[in-house]
């Protein structure tokens, strides 16, 4: 069953009312109930939305926000329908979200999407009962740029509010300054809004490695040995987490595949990690 929000709400109050209306729609016979285009934040005049995939009849389930990649400038939640449905089949409530983009997809720069994601985590906690979710168990799965944003939301923000409870990152940058190719450097400059030489502090502020402390979320990190995100970024992030006692799992794959290109090889491990840290390994 899919329920789409086609309204063009004119105020935050109207949006919230619409969310409640959608949320109490009758359950369907389908194993997954899907709520499309649910607004979770209004910022800079832009309505940010997410799609919710709820196992029919589910109650008190862990939630997982899902973030697309696209070099912080491209991508859309519609590309992650299959993952949303599969997460629901795994016993999670999946929240597949859009966020503000850098040019040309949007007009924003770092760390706007991180702020959006932390707002999304707070929104999921606040609306947990409406979607059969345990507000104390909200994880994030992100790929590429989405992985970077996911890890930022696992290392920044207030625990129990905007900070995630567990993170899975596929090829997410942990230190933006370690860009090894001209194309990667260009994308990161575009995201931050200035080059590394001009504003190194802003580059590091958008890098989860520099925010790691003992309160960081348990994190699964995957990366290929010779892809567009340096494997050094994954290794040093895992070492930093280990150094402060934060549970983590590092998966290094041989070759050049990036993010979703190796999804089939890391999906089961990713799900096991989320289950372990969100519902004690129950499946």
C-alpha positions as YAML, in Angstrom:
chain: A
units: angstrom
residues:
- id: 1
  name: UNK
  ca: [0.00, 0.00, 0.00]
- id: 2
  name: UNK
  ca: [1.39, 3.42, -0.96]
- id: 3
  name: UNK
  ca: [0.06, 6.71, 0.31]
- id: 4
  name: UNK
  ca: [1.33, 9.82, -1.43]
- id: 5
  name: UNK
  ca: [1.22, 13.34, -0.09]
- id: 6
  name: UNK
  ca: [0.42, 15.45, -3.14]
- id: 7
  name: UNK
  ca: [-0.59, 18.56, -1.17]
- id: 8
  name: UNK
  ca: [1.40, 21.77, -1.51]
- id: 9
  name: UNK
  ca: [1.28, 22.84, 2.12]
- id: 10
  name: UNK
  ca: [1.61, 26.56, 2.80]
- id: 11
  name: UNK
  ca: [2.70, 26.46, 6.40]
- id: 12
  name: UNK
  ca: [4.56, 24.24, 8.83]
- id: 13
  name: UNK
  ca: [1.34, 23.73, 10.78]
- id: 14
  name: UNK
  ca: [-0.46, 22.50, 7.70]
- id: 15
  name: UNK
  ca: [2.41, 20.13, 6.97]
- id: 16
  name: UNK
  ca: [2.30, 18.67, 10.45]
- id: 17
  name: UNK
  ca: [-1.45, 18.19, 10.22]
- id: 18
  name: UNK
  ca: [-0.97, 16.39, 6.94]
- id: 19
  name: UNK
  ca: [1.65, 14.08, 8.44]
- id: 20
  name: UNK
  ca: [-0.74, 13.07, 11.21]
- id: 21
  name: UNK
  ca: [-3.53, 12.50, 8.70]
- id: 22
  name: UNK
  ca: [-1.33, 10.25, 6.61]
- id: 23
  name: UNK
  ca: [0.04, 8.42, 9.58]
- id: 24
  name: UNK
  ca: [-3.29, 7.18, 10.85]
- id: 25
  name: UNK
  ca: [-4.44, 5.81, 7.49]
- id: 26
  name: UNK
  ca: [-5.79, 2.24, 7.75]
- id: 27
  name: UNK
  ca: [-3.21, -0.50, 7.52]
- id: 28
  name: UNK
  ca: [-3.11, -2.51, 4.32]
- id: 29
  name: UNK
  ca: [-2.95, -6.22, 3.68]
- id: 30
  name: UNK
  ca: [0.43, -5.65, 2.03]
- id: 31
  name: UNK
  ca: [3.45, -6.68, 4.18]
- id: 32
  name: UNK
  ca: [4.81, -3.13, 3.84]
- id: 33
  name: UNK
  ca: [2.84, 0.12, 4.12]
- id: 34
  name: UNK
  ca: [4.55, 3.02, 2.33]
- id: 35
  name: UNK
  ca: [3.94, 6.70, 3.03]
- id: 36
  name: UNK
  ca: [5.37, 8.86, 0.25]
- id: 37
  name: UNK
  ca: [6.61, 12.44, 0.39]
- id: 38
  name: UNK
  ca: [6.07, 12.99, 4.09]
- id: 39
  name: UNK
  ca: [7.44, 16.42, 5.10]
- id: 40
  name: UNK
  ca: [9.94, 16.44, 7.93]
- id: 41
  name: UNK
  ca: [11.45, 19.92, 7.74]
- id: 42
  name: UNK
  ca: [10.81, 23.34, 6.23]
- id: 43
  name: UNK
  ca: [14.01, 25.38, 5.84]
- id: 44
  name: UNK
  ca: [14.89, 28.32, 3.61]
- id: 45
  name: UNK
  ca: [11.42, 28.05, 2.12]
- id: 46
  name: UNK
  ca: [12.08, 24.45, 1.03]
- id: 47
  name: UNK
  ca: [9.94, 21.51, 2.16]
- id: 48
  name: UNK
  ca: [12.15, 18.47, 2.78]
- id: 49
  name: UNK
  ca: [10.42, 15.09, 2.57]
- id: 50
  name: UNK
  ca: [11.01, 11.43, 3.20]
- id: 51
  name: UNK
  ca: [9.31, 8.14, 2.29]
- id: 52
  name: UNK
  ca: [8.42, 5.79, 5.13]
- id: 53
  name: UNK
  ca: [8.38, 2.00, 4.72]
- id: 54
  name: UNK
  ca: [6.58, 0.35, 7.64]
- id: 55
  name: UNK
  ca: [6.23, -3.40, 8.13]
- id: 56
  name: UNK
  ca: [2.45, -3.89, 8.31]
- id: 57
  name: UNK
  ca: [1.38, -4.15, 11.93]
- id: 58
  name: UNK
  ca: [4.86, -3.35, 13.20]
- id: 59
  name: UNK
  ca: [5.22, -1.74, 16.62]
- id: 60
  name: UNK
  ca: [8.27, -0.64, 18.56]
- id: 61
  name: UNK
  ca: [10.63, -1.44, 15.68]
- id: 62
  name: UNK
  ca: [14.02, 0.21, 15.17]
- id: 63
  name: UNK
  ca: [14.06, 2.97, 12.57]
- id: 64
  name: UNK
  ca: [16.69, 3.45, 9.86]
- id: 65
  name: UNK
  ca: [17.11, 6.64, 7.87]
- id: 66
  name: UNK
  ca: [18.43, 6.01, 4.37]
- id: 67
  name: UNK
  ca: [20.51, 8.59, 2.48]
- id: 68
  name: UNK
  ca: [21.33, 8.68, -1.21]
- id: 69
  name: UNK
  ca: [24.70, 9.70, -2.60]
- id: 70
  name: UNK
  ca: [25.53, 11.98, -5.51]
- id: 71
  name: UNK
  ca: [28.55, 14.09, -4.47]
- id: 72
  name: UNK
  ca: [26.26, 16.22, -2.26]
- id: 73
  name: UNK
  ca: [24.87, 17.83, -5.44]
- id: 74
  name: UNK
  ca: [22.71, 15.13, -7.06]
- id: 75
  name: UNK
  ca: [20.48, 12.18, -6.19]
- id: 76
  name: UNK
  ca: [16.99, 11.59, -4.86]
- id: 77
  name: UNK
  ca: [15.21, 9.30, -2.43]
- id: 78
  name: UNK
  ca: [13.25, 7.73, -5.30]
- id: 79
  name: UNK
  ca: [16.41, 5.82, -6.25]
- id: 80
  name: UNK
  ca: [16.30, 3.90, -2.96]
- id: 81
  name: UNK
  ca: [12.87, 2.31, -3.12]
- id: 82
  name: UNK
  ca: [14.25, -1.23, -3.18]
- id: 83
  name: UNK
  ca: [16.41, -0.63, -0.11]
- id: 84
  name: UNK
  ca: [13.46, 0.90, 1.74]
- id: 85
  name: UNK
  ca: [11.30, -2.11, 1.03]
- id: 86
  name: UNK
  ca: [14.09, -4.56, 1.91]
- id: 87
  name: UNK
  ca: [14.83, -2.81, 5.20]
- id: 88
  name: UNK
  ca: [11.13, -3.10, 6.09]
- id: 89
  name: UNK
  ca: [11.27, -6.78, 5.25]
- id: 90
  name: UNK
  ca: [14.25, -7.01, 7.64]
- id: 91
  name: UNK
  ca: [12.10, -5.68, 10.48]
- id: 92
  name: UNK
  ca: [13.11, -2.01, 10.39]
- id: 93
  name: UNK
  ca: [10.99, 1.03, 9.70]
- id: 94
  name: UNK
  ca: [12.85, 2.69, 6.83]
- id: 95
  name: UNK
  ca: [12.81, 6.46, 6.35]
- id: 96
  name: UNK
  ca: [14.30, 7.27, 2.94]
- id: 97
  name: UNK
  ca: [15.07, 10.99, 3.00]
- id: 98
  name: UNK
  ca: [15.97, 13.86, 0.73]
- id: 99
  name: UNK
  ca: [18.19, 16.68, 1.94]
- id: 100
  name: UNK
  ca: [19.41, 20.04, 0.67]
- id: 101
  name: UNK
  ca: [21.95, 19.82, -2.14]
- id: 102
  name: UNK
  ca: [24.98, 21.80, -3.23]
- id: 103
  name: UNK
  ca: [25.00, 23.35, -6.72]
- id: 104
  name: UNK
  ca: [23.79, 22.57, -9.31]
- id: 105
  name: UNK
  ca: [21.13, 20.43, -7.60]
- id: 106
  name: UNK
  ca: [20.60, 23.09, -4.94]
- id: 107
  name: UNK
  ca: [22.12, 26.27, -3.60]
- id: 108
  name: UNK
  ca: [23.47, 25.12, -0.23]
- id: 109
  name: UNK
  ca: [26.87, 24.17, 1.10]
- id: 110
  name: UNK
  ca: [28.30, 22.31, 4.08]
- id: 111
  name: UNK
  ca: [26.98, 21.46, 6.50]
- id: 112
  name: UNK
  ca: [23.38, 22.06, 5.42]
- id: 113
  name: UNK
  ca: [22.61, 18.38, 4.67]
- id: 114
  name: UNK
  ca: [24.00, 17.34, 8.06]
- id: 115
  name: UNK
  ca: [21.66, 19.82, 9.74]
- id: 116
  name: UNK
  ca: [18.81, 18.33, 7.69]
- id: 117
  name: UNK
  ca: [19.67, 14.81, 8.74]
- id: 118
  name: UNK
  ca: [19.92, 15.67, 12.41]
- id: 119
  name: UNK
  ca: [16.50, 17.33, 12.04]
- id: 120
  name: UNK
  ca: [15.26, 14.12, 10.40]
- id: 121
  name: UNK
  ca: [16.53, 12.03, 13.33]
- id: 122
  name: UNK
  ca: [14.69, 14.33, 15.74]
- id: 123
  name: UNK
  ca: [11.57, 14.13, 13.56]
- id: 124
  name: UNK
  ca: [11.66, 10.32, 13.55]
- id: 125
  name: UNK
  ca: [11.96, 10.27, 17.34]
- id: 126
  name: UNK
  ca: [9.09, 12.77, 17.71]
- id: 127
  name: UNK
  ca: [6.82, 10.85, 15.33]
- id: 128
  name: UNK
  ca: [7.96, 7.35, 16.26]
- id: 129
  name: UNK
  ca: [4.63, 6.08, 17.59]
- id: 130
  name: UNK
  ca: [2.83, 7.09, 14.39]
- id: 131
  name: UNK
  ca: [5.03, 4.76, 12.37]
- id: 132
  name: UNK
  ca: [5.56, 1.86, 14.77]
- id: 133
  name: UNK
  ca: [9.10, 2.95, 15.62]
- id: 134
  name: UNK
  ca: [11.09, 2.83, 18.85]
- id: 135
  name: UNK
  ca: [12.20, 6.44, 19.33]
- id: 136
  name: UNK
  ca: [15.32, 5.33, 21.21]
- id: 137
  name: UNK
  ca: [16.60, 3.24, 18.30]
- id: 138
  name: UNK
  ca: [17.21, 5.31, 15.17]
- id: 139
  name: UNK
  ca: [20.03, 4.34, 12.83]
- id: 140
  name: UNK
  ca: [21.26, 5.65, 9.48]
- id: 141
  name: UNK
  ca: [22.46, 3.95, 6.30]
- id: 142
  name: UNK
  ca: [24.17, 6.15, 3.74]
- id: 143
  name: UNK
  ca: [26.19, 5.68, 0.56]
- id: 144
  name: UNK
  ca: [28.93, 7.95, -0.80]
- id: 145
  name: UNK
  ca: [27.96, 11.54, 0.12]
- id: 146
  name: UNK
  ca: [25.14, 9.99, 2.13]
- id: 147
  name: UNK
  ca: [27.72, 7.98, 4.04]
- id: 148
  name: UNK
  ca: [29.62, 11.12, 4.95]
- id: 149
  name: UNK
  ca: [26.42, 12.79, 6.15]
- id: 150
  name: UNK
  ca: [25.42, 9.65, 8.07]
- id: 151
  name: UNK
  ca: [28.74, 9.55, 9.93]
- id: 152
  name: UNK
  ca: [28.45, 13.27, 10.68]
- id: 153
  name: UNK
  ca: [25.08, 12.54, 12.30]
- id: 154
  name: UNK
  ca: [26.72, 9.74, 14.25]
- id: 155
  name: UNK
  ca: [29.48, 11.96, 15.63]
- id: 156
  name: UNK
  ca: [27.71, 15.32, 16.10]
- id: 157
  name: UNK
  ca: [24.44, 16.44, 17.62]
- id: 158
  name: UNK
  ca: [22.94, 15.60, 20.97]
- id: 159
  name: UNK
  ca: [22.67, 11.94, 21.93]
- id: 160
  name: UNK
  ca: [19.06, 10.80, 22.13]
- id: 161
  name: UNK
  ca: [17.97, 13.67, 19.89]
- id: 162
  name: UNK
  ca: [19.74, 14.55, 16.62]
- id: 163
  name: UNK
  ca: [22.60, 12.07, 16.93]
- id: 164
  name: UNK
  ca: [22.01, 8.65, 15.40]
- id: 165
  name: UNK
  ca: [22.14, 5.47, 17.49]
- id: 166
  name: UNK
  ca: [23.99, 3.41, 14.83]
- id: 167
  name: UNK
  ca: [25.50, 4.19, 11.44]
- id: 168
  name: UNK
  ca: [26.28, 2.26, 8.26]
- id: 169
  name: UNK
  ca: [28.47, 4.04, 5.71]
- id: 170
  name: UNK
  ca: [29.34, 2.75, 2.26]
- id: 171
  name: UNK
  ca: [32.23, 4.77, 0.81]
- id: 172
  name: UNK
  ca: [31.52, 7.85, 2.88]
- id: 173
  name: UNK
  ca: [34.30, 10.42, 3.13]
- id: 174
  name: UNK
  ca: [35.64, 10.82, 6.66]
- id: 175
  name: UNK
  ca: [38.32, 13.45, 5.93]
- id: 176
  name: UNK
  ca: [37.44, 15.69, 3.03]
- id: 177
  name: UNK
  ca: [41.00, 17.00, 2.79]
- id: 178
  name: UNK
  ca: [42.23, 13.55, 1.69]
- id: 179
  name: UNK
  ca: [40.73, 13.86, -1.81]
- id: 180
  name: UNK
  ca: [43.10, 12.08, -4.19]
- id: 181
  name: UNK
  ca: [41.69, 12.93, -7.62]
- id: 182
  name: UNK
  ca: [40.90, 16.22, -9.32]
- id: 183
  name: UNK
  ca: [37.24, 15.25, -9.69]
- id: 184
  name: UNK
  ca: [36.89, 14.34, -6.02]
- id: 185
  name: UNK
  ca: [38.63, 17.55, -4.99]
- id: 186
  name: UNK
  ca: [36.27, 19.56, -7.20]
- id: 187
  name: UNK
  ca: [33.16, 17.91, -5.74]
- id: 188
  name: UNK
  ca: [34.34, 18.52, -2.19]
- id: 189
  name: UNK
  ca: [35.20, 22.14, -2.96]
- id: 190
  name: UNK
  ca: [31.73, 22.56, -4.43]
- id: 191
  name: UNK
  ca: [30.15, 21.05, -1.33]
- id: 192
  name: UNK
  ca: [32.08, 23.12, 1.19]
- id: 193
  name: UNK
  ca: [31.80, 26.28, -0.90]
- id: 194
  name: UNK
  ca: [35.50, 27.19, -0.93]
- id: 195
  name: UNK
  ca: [38.77, 25.40, -1.62]
- id: 196
  name: UNK
  ca: [40.90, 23.69, 1.00]
- id: 197
  name: UNK
  ca: [43.61, 26.35, 0.99]
- id: 198
  name: UNK
  ca: [41.06, 29.10, 1.60]
- id: 199
  name: UNK
  ca: [38.97, 27.52, 4.36]
- id: 200
  name: UNK
  ca: [40.55, 24.36, 5.83]
- id: 201
  name: UNK
  ca: [38.52, 24.69, 9.02]
- id: 202
  name: UNK
  ca: [35.26, 24.38, 7.05]
- id: 203
  name: UNK
  ca: [36.56, 21.25, 5.30]
- id: 204
  name: UNK
  ca: [37.41, 19.65, 8.63]
- id: 205
  name: UNK
  ca: [34.08, 20.73, 10.16]
- id: 206
  name: UNK
  ca: [32.34, 18.68, 7.43]
- id: 207
  name: UNK
  ca: [34.56, 15.63, 8.13]
- id: 208
  name: UNK
  ca: [33.33, 13.11, 10.73]
- id: 209
  name: UNK
  ca: [36.87, 12.03, 11.62]
- id: 210
  name: UNK
  ca: [37.44, 15.33, 13.40]
- id: 211
  name: UNK
  ca: [34.31, 14.95, 15.51]
- id: 212
  name: UNK
  ca: [34.93, 11.47, 16.89]
- id: 213
  name: UNK
  ca: [34.59, 11.10, 20.65]
- id: 214
  name: UNK
  ca: [33.41, 8.45, 23.08]
- id: 215
  name: UNK
  ca: [29.77, 9.34, 22.45]
- id: 216
  name: UNK
  ca: [29.87, 8.54, 18.74]
- id: 217
  name: UNK
  ca: [27.41, 5.99, 17.39]
- id: 218
  name: UNK
  ca: [28.54, 2.43, 16.63]
- id: 219
  name: UNK
  ca: [29.61, 2.56, 12.99]
- id: 220
  name: UNK
  ca: [29.97, 0.10, 10.10]
- id: 221
  name: UNK
  ca: [32.40, 1.37, 7.45]
- id: 222
  name: UNK
  ca: [32.85, -0.15, 3.99]
- id: 223
  name: UNK
  ca: [35.29, 1.00, 1.30]
- id: 224
  name: UNK
  ca: [37.11, -0.43, -1.69]
- id: 225
  name: UNK
  ca: [40.89, -0.45, -1.91]
- id: 226
  name: UNK
  ca: [41.18, 1.64, -5.07]
- id: 227
  name: UNK
  ca: [38.04, 3.74, -5.46]
- id: 228
  name: UNK
  ca: [37.24, 7.46, -5.54]
- id: 229
  name: UNK
  ca: [37.20, 7.65, -1.72]
- id: 230
  name: UNK
  ca: [40.63, 6.82, -0.37]
- id: 231
  name: UNK
  ca: [40.73, 3.64, 1.69]
- id: 232
  name: UNK
  ca: [42.87, 5.62, 4.13]
- id: 233
  name: UNK
  ca: [39.74, 7.57, 5.07]
- id: 234
  name: UNK
  ca: [37.95, 4.40, 6.11]
- id: 235
  name: UNK
  ca: [40.91, 2.95, 7.99]
- id: 236
  name: UNK
  ca: [41.71, 6.10, 9.96]
- id: 237
  name: UNK
  ca: [38.03, 6.56, 10.87]
- id: 238
  name: UNK
  ca: [37.83, 3.03, 12.21]
- id: 239
  name: UNK
  ca: [41.06, 3.55, 14.15]
- id: 240
  name: UNK
  ca: [39.73, 6.79, 15.64]
- id: 241
  name: UNK
  ca: [36.52, 5.10, 16.77]
- id: 242
  name: UNK
  ca: [38.44, 2.18, 18.24]
- id: 243
  name: UNK
  ca: [40.75, 4.60, 20.03]
- id: 244
  name: UNK
  ca: [37.86, 6.08, 22.03]
- id: 245
  name: UNK
  ca: [36.10, 2.76, 22.63]
- id: 246
  name: UNK
  ca: [33.28, 3.11, 20.09]
- id: 247
  name: UNK
  ca: [32.17, -0.20, 18.53]
- id: 248
  name: UNK
  ca: [32.86, -0.33, 14.81]
- id: 249
  name: UNK
  ca: [33.28, -2.74, 11.93]
- id: 250
  name: UNK
  ca: [35.55, -2.09, 8.94]
- id: 251
  name: UNK
  ca: [35.02, -3.90, 5.64]
- id: 252
  name: UNK
  ca: [37.61, -3.38, 2.93]
- id: 253
  name: UNK
  ca: [36.78, -4.73, -0.51]
- id: 254
  name: UNK
  ca: [39.35, -5.29, -3.23]
- id: 255
  name: UNK
  ca: [39.00, -3.23, -6.39]
- id: 256
  name: UNK
  ca: [37.48, 0.03, -7.57]
- id: 257
  name: UNK
  ca: [33.78, -0.36, -6.79]
- id: 258
  name: UNK
  ca: [32.19, 2.60, -5.03]
- id: 259
  name: UNK
  ca: [29.27, 2.57, -2.59]
- id: 260
  name: UNK
  ca: [26.20, 0.89, -4.09]
- id: 261
  name: UNK
  ca: [28.36, -0.89, -6.65]
- id: 262
  name: UNK
  ca: [29.31, -3.35, -3.88]
- id: 263
  name: UNK
  ca: [25.96, -3.28, -2.09]
- id: 264
  name: UNK
  ca: [25.26, -6.98, -2.62]
- id: 265
  name: UNK
  ca: [28.54, -7.88, -0.92]
- id: 266
  name: UNK
  ca: [27.93, -5.84, 2.23]
- id: 267
  name: UNK
  ca: [24.15, -5.89, 2.63]
- id: 268
  name: UNK
  ca: [23.94, -8.83, 5.03]
- id: 269
  name: UNK
  ca: [26.78, -7.49, 7.18]
- id: 270
  name: UNK
  ca: [25.17, -4.05, 7.22]
- id: 271
  name: UNK
  ca: [21.83, -5.48, 8.33]
- id: 272
  name: UNK
  ca: [23.49, -7.62, 11.00]
- id: 273
  name: UNK
  ca: [25.31, -4.56, 12.33]
- id: 274
  name: UNK
  ca: [22.12, -2.49, 12.49]
- id: 275
  name: UNK
  ca: [20.26, -5.32, 14.19]
- id: 276
  name: UNK
  ca: [23.06, -5.77, 16.71]
- id: 277
  name: UNK
  ca: [23.13, -2.14, 17.80]
- id: 278
  name: UNK
  ca: [19.46, -1.24, 17.36]
- id: 279
  name: UNK
  ca: [17.59, -4.30, 18.57]
- id: 280
  name: UNK
  ca: [20.16, -6.58, 20.15]
- id: 281
  name: UNK
  ca: [20.51, -8.82, 17.11]
- id: 282
  name: UNK
  ca: [16.84, -9.77, 16.87]
- id: 283
  name: UNK
  ca: [15.67, -10.57, 13.33]
...
